Amino acid sequence: MTRPHWRLPKGVTRGEWEYFESRSVADDYDDYFSYNELFDFDVPFIRSRIDTHPFGKGGVIADLGCGTGRALVPLVEAGYRGLAIDLSAHMLSIVAEKAAESDLPICRVQANLVELDGIRDGVVDHAISLFSTLGMIAGRKHRSEALQHVCRIMRVGGLFVLHVHNRLYNLYDPGGPKWFVGNWLRSTFVRDIERGDKYFDYRGVHKMFLHVFSRREIIRVLTSNGFGVREIIPLEARRRRPIRYPWLCQNLRANGWIIVAEKMP
């Protein structure tokens, strides 16, 4: 459905609205990403952190931007309860099918991550936001608002595990240096462009938006919105494991980061 710009949800670009409204994107999601080796790494990593957490197993995990539930479903199968949150009704319908098929305790909420006012304070034990979902929110102010909501709905001491892409890694891509220099110049002189904002064609969607982060930026935005950063895992090029020698120029070598943050008192 085409919407005028002023009716788009906060932090959502027109390209992203087309993505969220696309039935074909949702139906093809699991097959399209079946090759992605990050998906083989992140769920076991999350379990290695939350299974040994003092809250114990069986708590509620909120998946912010859950997609088809590819990460949340195995966590619920492992004994947790799930809260699936996404702006796409089509994605959530697939989550519902998976939950019904295996009789899994997953509640679903269709919502914009910037506007989670309908979820009460402190109702989830842990939260996850994977595959650069935070970067899909347009605008520094809106990303902060989303993180404030995530922090608000979590218990103190709960873990928030998220993934973001590394801005400097774009220098290795074809056309990446040109984008990097152009983005730096535009973000310096154009008010509505932020350093790290990218627009590109993606799965039939024109001008899809993604914000890519520096390591310093993602630490700053987390700590300024109620989280303490416990771990930062720099990922190698294929995102199937951490890079070797992470102390050596990780800001240039990491494809992105998986970050473990904790809700502070």
ROKEDO-392683 format. One record per residue (C-alpha): residue in one letter; x, y, z. Coordinates in steps of 0.5 Angstrom, whole numbers, plus 500, padded with zeros to 3 digits. Layout:
% residues N
{res = a | X = X | Y = Y | Z = Z}
...
END
This chain:
% residues 265
{res = m | X = 500 | Y = 500 | Z = 500}
{res = t | X = 503 | Y = 507 | Z = 498}
{res = r | X = 503 | Y = 512 | Z = 503}
{res = p | X = 504 | Y = 519 | Z = 503}
{res = h | X = 511 | Y = 521 | Z = 507}
{res = w | X = 507 | Y = 524 | Z = 513}
{res = r | X = 503 | Y = 518 | Z = 514}
{res = l | X = 509 | Y = 513 | Z = 515}
{res = p | X = 511 | Y = 511 | Z = 522}
{res = k | X = 516 | Y = 514 | Z = 526}
{res = g | X = 523 | Y = 512 | Z = 523}
{res = v | X = 521 | Y = 508 | Z = 517}
{res = t | X = 523 | Y = 510 | Z = 510}
{res = r | X = 518 | Y = 509 | Z = 504}
{res = g | X = 523 | Y = 504 | Z = 502}
{res = e | X = 522 | Y = 500 | Z = 508}
{res = w | X = 515 | Y = 501 | Z = 508}
{res = e | X = 514 | Y = 497 | Z = 502}
{res = y | X = 519 | Y = 492 | Z = 505}
{res = f | X = 514 | Y = 491 | Z = 511}
{res = e | X = 508 | Y = 491 | Z = 507}
{res = s | X = 511 | Y = 486 | Z = 502}
{res = r | X = 508 | Y = 479 | Z = 502}
{res = s | X = 513 | Y = 476 | Z = 498}
{res = v | X = 519 | Y = 478 | Z = 502}
{res = a | X = 516 | Y = 475 | Z = 508}
{res = d | X = 514 | Y = 468 | Z = 504}
{res = d | X = 521 | Y = 468 | Z = 501}
{res = y | X = 525 | Y = 470 | Z = 507}
{res = d | X = 527 | Y = 463 | Z = 510}
{res = d | X = 529 | Y = 461 | Z = 504}
{res = y | X = 533 | Y = 467 | Z = 501}
{res = f | X = 537 | Y = 467 | Z = 508}
{res = s | X = 538 | Y = 460 | Z = 508}
{res = y | X = 545 | Y = 461 | Z = 506}
{res = n | X = 547 | Y = 466 | Z = 511}
{res = e | X = 552 | Y = 464 | Z = 516}
{res = l | X = 551 | Y = 469 | Z = 521}
{res = f | X = 545 | Y = 465 | Z = 523}
{res = d | X = 549 | Y = 459 | Z = 525}
{res = f | X = 553 | Y = 463 | Z = 529}
{res = d | X = 548 | Y = 468 | Z = 533}
{res = v | X = 543 | Y = 464 | Z = 536}
{res = p | X = 548 | Y = 459 | Z = 539}
{res = f | X = 552 | Y = 465 | Z = 542}
{res = i | X = 545 | Y = 468 | Z = 545}
{res = r | X = 544 | Y = 461 | Z = 548}
{res = s | X = 551 | Y = 461 | Z = 551}
{res = r | X = 550 | Y = 468 | Z = 555}
{res = i | X = 542 | Y = 467 | Z = 557}
{res = d | X = 542 | Y = 460 | Z = 559}
{res = t | X = 547 | Y = 461 | Z = 565}
{res = h | X = 544 | Y = 468 | Z = 567}
{res = p | X = 542 | Y = 469 | Z = 574}
{res = f | X = 535 | Y = 470 | Z = 571}
{res = g | X = 535 | Y = 462 | Z = 569}
{res = k | X = 531 | Y = 459 | Z = 564}
{res = g | X = 524 | Y = 460 | Z = 562}
{res = g | X = 524 | Y = 467 | Z = 562}
{res = v | X = 521 | Y = 472 | Z = 557}
{res = i | X = 525 | Y = 474 | Z = 551}
{res = a | X = 523 | Y = 479 | Z = 546}
{res = d | X = 525 | Y = 479 | Z = 539}
{res = l | X = 525 | Y = 486 | Z = 536}
{res = g | X = 524 | Y = 486 | Z = 529}
{res = c | X = 523 | Y = 478 | Z = 529}
{res = g | X = 522 | Y = 477 | Z = 522}
{res = t | X = 519 | Y = 470 | Z = 521}
{res = g | X = 522 | Y = 468 | Z = 528}
{res = r | X = 528 | Y = 465 | Z = 525}
{res = a | X = 532 | Y = 466 | Z = 532}
{res = l | X = 526 | Y = 467 | Z = 537}
{res = v | X = 523 | Y = 460 | Z = 535}
{res = p | X = 529 | Y = 456 | Z = 537}
{res = l | X = 530 | Y = 460 | Z = 543}
{res = v | X = 523 | Y = 458 | Z = 545}
{res = e | X = 524 | Y = 451 | Z = 543}
{res = a | X = 530 | Y = 451 | Z = 548}
{res = g | X = 525 | Y = 453 | Z = 554}
{res = y | X = 524 | Y = 460 | Z = 554}
{res = r | X = 517 | Y = 464 | Z = 552}
{res = g | X = 517 | Y = 469 | Z = 546}
{res = l | X = 515 | Y = 476 | Z = 545}
{res = a | X = 515 | Y = 477 | Z = 537}
{res = i | X = 515 | Y = 484 | Z = 535}
{res = d | X = 515 | Y = 487 | Z = 528}
{res = l | X = 512 | Y = 492 | Z = 524}
{res = s | X = 510 | Y = 487 | Z = 518}
{res = a | X = 504 | Y = 483 | Z = 519}
{res = h | X = 506 | Y = 478 | Z = 514}
{res = m | X = 512 | Y = 476 | Z = 518}
{res = l | X = 508 | Y = 475 | Z = 524}
{res = s | X = 503 | Y = 471 | Z = 521}
{res = i | X = 509 | Y = 466 | Z = 519}
{res = v | X = 511 | Y = 466 | Z = 526}
{res = a | X = 504 | Y = 465 | Z = 528}
{res = e | X = 504 | Y = 459 | Z = 523}
{res = k | X = 511 | Y = 456 | Z = 526}
{res = a | X = 508 | Y = 457 | Z = 533}
{res = a | X = 502 | Y = 453 | Z = 532}
{res = e | X = 506 | Y = 448 | Z = 529}
{res = s | X = 510 | Y = 446 | Z = 535}
{res = d | X = 505 | Y = 449 | Z = 540}
{res = l | X = 510 | Y = 454 | Z = 542}
{res = p | X = 509 | Y = 460 | Z = 547}
{res = i | X = 510 | Y = 466 | Z = 543}
{res = c | X = 506 | Y = 472 | Z = 543}
{res = r | X = 506 | Y = 477 | Z = 537}
{res = v | X = 505 | Y = 484 | Z = 537}
{res = q | X = 505 | Y = 488 | Z = 531}
{res = a | X = 509 | Y = 495 | Z = 532}
{res = n | X = 514 | Y = 500 | Z = 530}
{res = l | X = 520 | Y = 499 | Z = 535}
{res = v | X = 520 | Y = 507 | Z = 536}
{res = e | X = 513 | Y = 506 | Z = 539}
{res = l | X = 512 | Y = 501 | Z = 544}
{res = d | X = 508 | Y = 505 | Z = 549}
{res = g | X = 503 | Y = 499 | Z = 549}
{res = i | X = 508 | Y = 494 | Z = 552}
{res = r | X = 509 | Y = 495 | Z = 560}
{res = d | X = 515 | Y = 496 | Z = 564}
{res = g | X = 519 | Y = 490 | Z = 566}
{res = v | X = 515 | Y = 485 | Z = 563}
{res = v | X = 521 | Y = 481 | Z = 559}
{res = d | X = 527 | Y = 478 | Z = 562}
{res = h | X = 532 | Y = 479 | Z = 556}
{res = a | X = 531 | Y = 482 | Z = 549}
{res = i | X = 535 | Y = 481 | Z = 542}
{res = s | X = 535 | Y = 485 | Z = 536}
{res = l | X = 539 | Y = 481 | Z = 530}
{res = f | X = 541 | Y = 482 | Z = 523}
{res = s | X = 542 | Y = 490 | Z = 524}
{res = t | X = 535 | Y = 491 | Z = 525}
{res = l | X = 537 | Y = 497 | Z = 529}
{res = g | X = 540 | Y = 500 | Z = 523}
{res = m | X = 534 | Y = 500 | Z = 519}
{res = i | X = 531 | Y = 505 | Z = 524}
{res = a | X = 532 | Y = 512 | Z = 520}
{res = g | X = 534 | Y = 518 | Z = 525}
{res = r | X = 539 | Y = 518 | Z = 531}
{res = k | X = 533 | Y = 521 | Z = 535}
{res = h | X = 528 | Y = 515 | Z = 533}
{res = r | X = 534 | Y = 510 | Z = 534}
{res = s | X = 535 | Y = 513 | Z = 541}
{res = e | X = 527 | Y = 512 | Z = 542}
{res = a | X = 527 | Y = 505 | Z = 540}
{res = l | X = 533 | Y = 503 | Z = 545}
{res = q | X = 529 | Y = 507 | Z = 551}
{res = h | X = 523 | Y = 503 | Z = 550}
{res = v | X = 527 | Y = 496 | Z = 550}
{res = c | X = 530 | Y = 498 | Z = 556}
{res = r | X = 524 | Y = 500 | Z = 559}
{res = i | X = 520 | Y = 494 | Z = 558}
{res = m | X = 526 | Y = 489 | Z = 560}
{res = r | X = 528 | Y = 487 | Z = 567}
{res = v | X = 534 | Y = 491 | Z = 571}
{res = g | X = 540 | Y = 486 | Z = 570}
{res = g | X = 537 | Y = 483 | Z = 563}
{res = l | X = 541 | Y = 482 | Z = 557}
{res = f | X = 540 | Y = 485 | Z = 550}
{res = v | X = 544 | Y = 482 | Z = 545}
{res = l | X = 544 | Y = 486 | Z = 538}
{res = h | X = 547 | Y = 486 | Z = 531}
{res = v | X = 550 | Y = 492 | Z = 527}
{res = h | X = 554 | Y = 493 | Z = 521}
{res = n | X = 561 | Y = 496 | Z = 521}
{res = r | X = 561 | Y = 503 | Z = 517}
{res = l | X = 568 | Y = 502 | Z = 515}
{res = y | X = 567 | Y = 495 | Z = 513}
{res = n | X = 564 | Y = 498 | Z = 507}
{res = l | X = 571 | Y = 500 | Z = 504}
{res = y | X = 572 | Y = 493 | Z = 502}
{res = d | X = 566 | Y = 493 | Z = 498}
{res = p | X = 565 | Y = 495 | Z = 490}
{res = g | X = 563 | Y = 502 | Z = 490}
{res = g | X = 564 | Y = 503 | Z = 498}
{res = p | X = 570 | Y = 508 | Z = 498}
{res = k | X = 566 | Y = 512 | Z = 493}
{res = w | X = 559 | Y = 512 | Z = 498}
{res = f | X = 564 | Y = 513 | Z = 504}
{res = v | X = 567 | Y = 519 | Z = 502}
{res = g | X = 560 | Y = 522 | Z = 499}
{res = n | X = 556 | Y = 520 | Z = 505}
{res = w | X = 562 | Y = 524 | Z = 509}
{res = l | X = 561 | Y = 530 | Z = 505}
{res = r | X = 553 | Y = 530 | Z = 505}
{res = s | X = 553 | Y = 528 | Z = 512}
{res = t | X = 557 | Y = 534 | Z = 514}
{res = f | X = 553 | Y = 539 | Z = 509}
{res = v | X = 546 | Y = 536 | Z = 509}
{res = r | X = 542 | Y = 537 | Z = 515}
{res = d | X = 538 | Y = 531 | Z = 514}
{res = i | X = 543 | Y = 526 | Z = 512}
{res = e | X = 547 | Y = 522 | Z = 518}
{res = r | X = 554 | Y = 519 | Z = 517}
{res = g | X = 553 | Y = 512 | Z = 516}
{res = d | X = 546 | Y = 513 | Z = 512}
{res = k | X = 545 | Y = 508 | Z = 506}
{res = y | X = 540 | Y = 507 | Z = 501}
{res = f | X = 540 | Y = 501 | Z = 496}
{res = d | X = 536 | Y = 497 | Z = 492}
{res = y | X = 534 | Y = 490 | Z = 496}
{res = r | X = 530 | Y = 485 | Z = 494}
{res = g | X = 525 | Y = 489 | Z = 489}
{res = v | X = 525 | Y = 495 | Z = 494}
{res = h | X = 527 | Y = 501 | Z = 491}
{res = k | X = 531 | Y = 506 | Z = 496}
{res = m | X = 532 | Y = 501 | Z = 502}
{res = f | X = 535 | Y = 504 | Z = 508}
{res = l | X = 540 | Y = 502 | Z = 513}
{res = h | X = 544 | Y = 506 | Z = 518}
{res = v | X = 551 | Y = 503 | Z = 519}
{res = f | X = 555 | Y = 504 | Z = 525}
{res = s | X = 562 | Y = 506 | Z = 528}
{res = r | X = 564 | Y = 502 | Z = 534}
{res = r | X = 564 | Y = 508 | Z = 538}
{res = e | X = 557 | Y = 510 | Z = 536}
{res = i | X = 554 | Y = 504 | Z = 538}
{res = i | X = 557 | Y = 504 | Z = 545}
{res = r | X = 555 | Y = 511 | Z = 546}
{res = v | X = 548 | Y = 510 | Z = 543}
{res = l | X = 547 | Y = 504 | Z = 548}
{res = t | X = 550 | Y = 507 | Z = 554}
{res = s | X = 546 | Y = 514 | Z = 553}
{res = n | X = 540 | Y = 510 | Z = 553}
{res = g | X = 540 | Y = 506 | Z = 560}
{res = f | X = 545 | Y = 500 | Z = 558}
{res = g | X = 552 | Y = 498 | Z = 560}
{res = v | X = 556 | Y = 494 | Z = 554}
{res = r | X = 558 | Y = 487 | Z = 557}
{res = e | X = 561 | Y = 484 | Z = 551}
{res = i | X = 563 | Y = 487 | Z = 543}
{res = i | X = 564 | Y = 481 | Z = 539}
{res = p | X = 567 | Y = 483 | Z = 532}
{res = l | X = 565 | Y = 478 | Z = 526}
{res = e | X = 569 | Y = 476 | Z = 521}
{res = a | X = 568 | Y = 477 | Z = 513}
{res = r | X = 563 | Y = 471 | Z = 513}
{res = r | X = 560 | Y = 473 | Z = 520}
{res = r | X = 560 | Y = 465 | Z = 522}
{res = r | X = 565 | Y = 467 | Z = 528}
{res = p | X = 569 | Y = 472 | Z = 531}
{res = i | X = 575 | Y = 475 | Z = 528}
{res = r | X = 582 | Y = 473 | Z = 530}
{res = y | X = 586 | Y = 477 | Z = 534}
{res = p | X = 580 | Y = 482 | Z = 535}
{res = w | X = 585 | Y = 487 | Z = 538}
{res = l | X = 588 | Y = 488 | Z = 532}
{res = c | X = 585 | Y = 494 | Z = 528}
{res = q | X = 578 | Y = 491 | Z = 529}
{res = n | X = 575 | Y = 497 | Z = 527}
{res = l | X = 577 | Y = 496 | Z = 520}
{res = r | X = 577 | Y = 488 | Z = 520}
{res = a | X = 570 | Y = 487 | Z = 523}
{res = n | X = 564 | Y = 486 | Z = 518}
{res = g | X = 560 | Y = 488 | Z = 524}
{res = w | X = 559 | Y = 486 | Z = 531}
{res = i | X = 554 | Y = 482 | Z = 536}
{res = i | X = 554 | Y = 486 | Z = 542}
{res = v | X = 551 | Y = 484 | Z = 549}
{res = a | X = 549 | Y = 489 | Z = 553}
{res = e | X = 545 | Y = 489 | Z = 560}
{res = k | X = 540 | Y = 494 | Z = 563}
{res = m | X = 543 | Y = 498 | Z = 568}
{res = p | X = 539 | Y = 500 | Z = 575}
END
